C-alpha cells in the first residue's frame, strides 16, 4: 500500500470550505465526511481533512492559529504543467480565494500561491521533468 498523507485543517465554516474546494474540482469522500468534517480528495494518496474549529479543538491542547494573521503551514501541491498551475490558482482566486505571494518563475520551475476561504496558504508548483532528472 502506498504511503498516504492526511492534512488536517481547521475551518470556520465547513460548507463554505467544501464549496470553495468543490469549485477547484476536488471532491469529498462521503465515507469520511459528516456534519463537522469533510475528507477532501486531492489524489489517490493525498487527502485534506477539513474540520470545523470546534471539532478540530478536540485533537489539540493548543490554540488554533488564526490563519488570517499567522501562518501555521504552507501546503504545496505539484502540477503536471505550467497551464495546470494557472488553472488551479485562477480557479481559487475566482472562487473567493486571495493571492498569497508573488508568482515564482525560474523557467524550469513555476509556481503560484493562494489563500483559501480560511486563509490557509496553498502553493501550486510545476517543475520541468528534465531539470529534475539532471539533478540525479
N, C-alpha and C positions, 0 to 999 in steps of 0.2 A: 504494500500500500504506500503511495507517495506521501511525503510529509505535507501537511496542510497548515495553513495559518488562519486563525480567527482573531481579527482585530475587534476589540470591544470599545465602542464609542458611546458616551452618554449623549442623549439628545433631549432637548426641551419639549419638543412636540413630535411624537413618533409618526403620526400621519403626515406631517409636513416633511419630515426627513424621508419617509418612504416615497412620497410624491416627488421630491427632488431627485432622488436616485432613480426612480422609475423613468423620469424624463431623460435620464442619461442612458437608458437602455438596460439597466440592471433589474433583475427580478428578485423576489424574496422566496425563500424556501418555506412553504407553508408548514412543513413538519416542525420547524423550529421558530415559528412566528406565532405570537399571541398578542394580547392587549398591551403588553409592556415591552416586548422585544420583537425585533424583526431580523431574520437572517438574510442579509443582502448577499447575493451570489455574484462574485466578481469573475471567477473562473472555476474550473474543476477543483482547484486546491486553495483558492483564496476566498474568504468569507469575511464580511463585516457584520458584527452583531450590533445593531442599532438598539440601544437600551434606554428606556425612559430614565430620567435622572433619579426618581425615587427608587426604581429597581436597581439601577447601577450602584447606588449608595449601599445596597446590601452586600456588595462584593468588595468594599474597601472601607478602611477606617479613616482614610484621608479625605480631605475636602475635594470636591470635584472642581477641576480647573474651569475657569470662565474663559472659554476659547476665544471670546471676543476681545479679551485683554491679554491673555497669556497663550503661549504655545506649548502644548503638552507633548505633541508629536507631529511629525510631517509624514504623511502616508504617501509613498511613491509607487506608482504603477508603471509598468513598461507598456509600450505601444508598438505595433508592428510597422508603423511608418510615421513620417512627419505629418502626413494628412490625418492619420488617426489621432495624433496628439491634438491637432487643431480641432477635429470633430468633437472630441470629448470635452476639451476646455471651452470651446464655443457653446456647446450644449449646456455645460454647467453655468456659464455666465447668462445664457438666455433663460435658464430655469430658476433664476434668483440667486445664484452664487455670485461671488465677487472676486476680483483679482487678488492674488496673494503676493506675488513677486513678479518682477520683470521676466519676460521670456529668456531662455538660455539658448544660444545658437553658436555652437563651436564647429559647425559644418558636419562633423562626424557624429555629433550629439546635439539633440534638440529637445527642449522641454518647455512646458508651461505649467503654471500652478493656479489654483483657485481655492476659495474658501466655500465650503458647503453651507447649507442653511443654518448650521450650528457653529459656524466659523472654524471648523476643523480644516487644516491645510492639506490639500492634495496636490501632488506633483504627477504629471504625466510626461514620461521620458521616452525618446526613441534614440537608439544608438545604431550606427551603421554596423552591420554584422562583420564587414571586412575590417573595421577598426578594432573590434573585439578580438577577432581571430589573430590579428597581427601582434597582439599582446602576449600570445602563447609562447 
